[in-house]
Amino acid sequence: MVNATTDYAAGLVSPLLLPRDLPLLVDDRLTGDEGFLFTPTGERRTALRLHSLDLLRSLPSRTIELPAEAREAVAVRH
């Protein structure tokens, strides 16, 4: 769904400024206490650094618990 909607590979899509009708799910392990995060910007070799709590506050998302298989798949890709 991410690839089709944005024309970018899912791992390269920033969680910011996505279409409102695109569901945005956040792994429940991200609580806002992690300090700074880096998110893709859609441009090669660039990332946006921001505090995890600021990211969570700015997203129209809901948190979910990812199944173990999904967590492993995410870890392998990164």
C-alpha positions as CSV (number, residue, x, y, z in Angstrom):
1,M,0.0,0.0,0.0
2,V,2.8,2.4,0.9
3,N,4.7,1.8,-2.4
4,A,1.6,2.2,-4.5
5,T,0.4,5.4,-2.7
6,T,3.8,7.2,-2.5
7,D,5.8,5.7,-5.4
8,Y,8.7,5.1,-2.9
9,A,9.9,1.9,-1.3
10,A,8.2,1.6,2.1
11,G,11.5,1.8,4.0
12,L,12.3,5.1,2.4
13,V,9.0,6.9,3.1
14,S,9.0,9.5,5.8
15,P,6.0,9.3,8.2
16,L,5.5,13.0,7.8
17,L,3.2,14.6,5.2
18,L,1.6,11.4,4.1
19,P,-1.9,11.5,2.6
20,R,-4.6,11.6,5.3
21,D,-6.3,8.5,3.9
22,L,-3.1,6.4,4.2
23,P,-3.3,4.4,7.5
24,L,-0.3,5.2,9.7
25,L,0.6,2.6,12.3
26,V,3.3,3.0,14.9
27,D,5.1,0.1,16.6
28,D,4.1,0.1,20.3
29,R,7.8,-0.2,21.3
30,L,8.2,3.5,20.4
31,T,7.0,5.3,23.5
32,G,8.5,8.7,23.2
33,D,11.3,8.1,25.7
34,E,13.9,7.0,23.2
35,G,15.5,10.3,22.5
36,F,16.2,11.2,18.9
37,L,15.1,9.3,15.9
38,F,16.1,9.5,12.2
39,T,13.4,9.2,9.6
40,P,13.8,9.0,5.8
41,T,13.1,12.1,3.8
42,G,12.5,10.5,0.4
43,E,15.9,11.8,-0.8
44,R,18.9,9.6,-1.1
45,R,21.4,9.8,1.8
46,T,19.3,12.2,3.8
47,A,17.4,11.8,7.1
48,L,15.5,14.0,9.4
49,R,16.6,13.9,13.1
50,L,13.8,14.6,15.6
51,H,12.9,13.7,19.1
52,S,10.6,10.6,19.2
53,L,8.0,12.4,21.4
54,D,7.8,15.2,18.8
55,L,7.3,12.7,16.0
56,L,4.5,10.9,17.9
57,R,2.7,14.1,18.7
58,S,2.8,15.2,15.1
59,L,1.5,12.0,13.5
60,P,-2.2,11.1,13.0
61,S,-1.5,7.6,13.9
62,R,-2.3,4.8,16.3
63,T,0.1,2.4,18.0
64,I,-0.1,-1.3,17.4
65,E,1.8,-4.3,18.7
66,L,3.7,-5.8,15.8
67,P,3.7,-9.6,15.7
68,A,7.2,-11.2,16.2
69,E,7.5,-12.0,12.4
70,A,6.9,-8.4,11.5
71,R,9.4,-7.2,14.0
72,E,12.0,-9.6,12.6
73,A,11.2,-8.5,9.0
74,V,11.7,-4.8,10.0
75,A,15.0,-5.6,11.7
76,V,16.3,-7.5,8.7
77,R,15.5,-4.6,6.3
78,H,17.3,-2.0,8.5
